[in-house]
Amino acid sequence: YIFTALTLALLGAIDSLLTSVVADNMTKTKHKPNKELIGQGIGNIISGFFGGLAGAGATMRTVVNIQSGGKTPFSGLVHSIILIMILGVFGNYASMIPLAILAAILIKVGYDIIDWEFVSEIKSKSRIDIFVVLLVVFLIVFVNLIVAIFFGPLVSYFLKKFLA
């Protein structure tokens, strides 16, 4: 159980920091990683006392929040309150939303997350960088995001250490 808990904590931390980097790129700001992880840890500990599940940063939700004009942490709080209201009060109506519409929204948000600067400069990137990006995209599509987040930096580190 300890190994599983540590693995989930590590993956949650990586996911939150990845979300922070995406938000930094969109808002041209710089997050404080220590503050982010301490806050996440405290929140997950308190959540556990009330029978809640551990949580981590959600990239898609953060992107939508920023694109909708959210500028402060208060926007995340408002988003959470609205989501609770939708689930609690309008849950029956929300369940009638066709999955195709929800899929279209996810595709649009996913498109907006793409680092177009990297894509435009792909000819100047090293083969290792291009391979790692393609590997991560493949793993995200055919396996899952957590595996991709785990293997991407690991493969990049070893390839750069031993091949570059």
C-alpha positions in Angstrom: 0.0 0.0 0.0 2.8 2.4 0.8 4.4 2.0 -2.7 1.0 2.6 -4.3 0.4 5.7 -2.2 3.8 7.1 -2.9 3.4 6.4 -6.7 0.0 8.2 -6.7 1.4 11.1 -4.8 4.3 11.4 -7.2 2.1 11.2 -10.2 -0.3 13.8 -8.7 2.5 16.1 -8.0 3.9 15.8 -11.6 0.4 16.3 -13.0 -0.1 19.4 -10.9 3.3 20.9 -11.9 2.6 20.1 -15.6 -0.8 21.9 -15.2 1.1 24.9 -13.7 3.5 25.0 -16.5 0.7 25.0 -19.1 -1.0 27.8 -17.1 2.3 29.7 -17.0 2.7 29.5 -20.8 -0.9 30.8 -21.3 -0.7 33.6 -18.8 3.0 34.5 -19.2 3.5 34.1 -15.4 5.7 31.9 -13.2 4.2 29.6 -10.6 5.8 28.7 -7.3 6.2 24.9 -7.3 6.9 24.5 -3.6 3.7 26.5 -2.7 1.7 24.4 -5.3 2.9 21.1 -3.9 2.5 22.1 -0.2 -1.0 23.3 -0.9 -1.9 20.1 -2.7 -0.5 18.0 0.1 -2.4 19.9 2.8 -5.6 19.7 0.7 -5.2 16.0 0.1 -4.6 15.3 3.8 -7.6 17.3 4.9 -9.7 15.6 2.2 -8.7 12.2 3.6 -10.0 13.1 7.0 -13.5 13.6 5.5 -13.4 10.4 3.3 -12.5 12.3 0.2 -10.2 11.2 -2.6 -6.8 12.7 -3.3 -6.7 15.3 -6.1 -4.3 16.9 -8.4 -4.2 19.8 -11.0 -6.4 19.3 -14.0 -4.9 20.7 -17.2 -8.1 20.8 -19.2 -10.1 22.6 -16.4 -7.3 25.1 -15.9 -7.1 25.9 -19.6 -10.9 26.4 -19.8 -10.8 28.6 -16.7 -8.0 30.8 -18.2 -9.7 31.0 -21.6 -12.9 32.1 -19.9 -11.2 35.0 -18.3 -10.2 33.5 -14.9 -7.3 35.5 -13.5 -7.2 34.7 -9.7 -7.4 31.6 -7.5 -11.0 32.9 -6.8 -12.0 31.8 -10.3 -11.1 28.2 -9.4 -13.3 28.4 -6.4 -16.2 29.8 -8.4 -15.7 27.0 -10.9 -15.8 24.4 -8.2 -19.0 25.9 -6.7 -20.7 26.0 -10.1 -19.6 22.4 -10.7 -21.1 21.3 -7.4 -24.3 23.1 -8.2 -24.5 21.5 -11.7 -24.0 18.0 -10.2 -26.2 18.5 -7.2 -29.1 20.6 -8.6 -29.0 20.0 -12.3 -27.4 16.5 -12.4 -30.4 15.0 -14.1 -30.2 17.6 -16.9 -26.4 17.4 -17.2 -26.7 13.6 -17.7 -28.8 14.4 -20.9 -25.9 16.2 -22.6 -24.8 14.0 -25.5 -21.4 12.5 -25.2 -20.5 13.8 -28.7 -20.9 17.4 -27.4 -18.7 16.7 -24.4 -16.1 15.0 -26.7 -16.1 18.1 -29.0 -15.5 20.3 -26.0 -12.6 18.1 -24.9 -11.1 18.1 -28.5 -11.3 21.9 -28.6 -9.6 22.4 -25.3 -7.0 19.7 -26.2 -6.3 21.6 -29.4 -5.8 24.8 -27.4 -3.2 23.1 -25.2 -0.9 22.3 -28.1 2.4 24.1 -27.9 2.3 25.7 -31.3 5.6 27.5 -30.8 7.3 24.0 -30.5 5.5 22.8 -33.6 6.6 25.9 -35.6 10.2 25.4 -34.5 10.2 21.6 -35.0 13.0 21.7 -37.7 15.4 23.3 -35.2 14.7 20.7 -32.5 16.9 17.7 -31.8 15.9 14.2 -32.8 15.7 13.2 -29.1 13.2 16.0 -28.4 11.1 15.1 -31.4 11.2 11.4 -30.5 10.2 12.2 -26.9 7.3 14.4 -28.0 6.0 11.7 -30.4 6.4 9.1 -27.7 4.4 11.1 -25.2 1.6 11.9 -27.7 1.5 8.2 -28.6 1.3 7.2 -24.9 -1.4 9.8 -24.1 -3.6 8.6 -27.0 -3.1 4.8 -26.7 -2.3 4.3 -23.0 -3.1 7.2 -20.7 -1.9 10.6 -19.5 -0.3 9.4 -16.3 1.9 6.8 -18.0 2.9 9.5 -20.6 3.8 11.9 -17.8 5.9 9.3 -16.1 7.8 7.9 -19.1 8.3 11.2 -21.0 10.8 12.8 -18.7 12.4 9.5 -17.9 13.0 8.6 -21.5 14.2 12.2 -22.2 16.6 12.1 -19.3 18.2 8.7 -20.3 18.4 9.5 -24.0 20.0 12.9 -23.4 22.4 11.4 -20.8 23.5 8.4 -22.9 23.1 9.5 -26.5 23.7 13.3 -26.5 
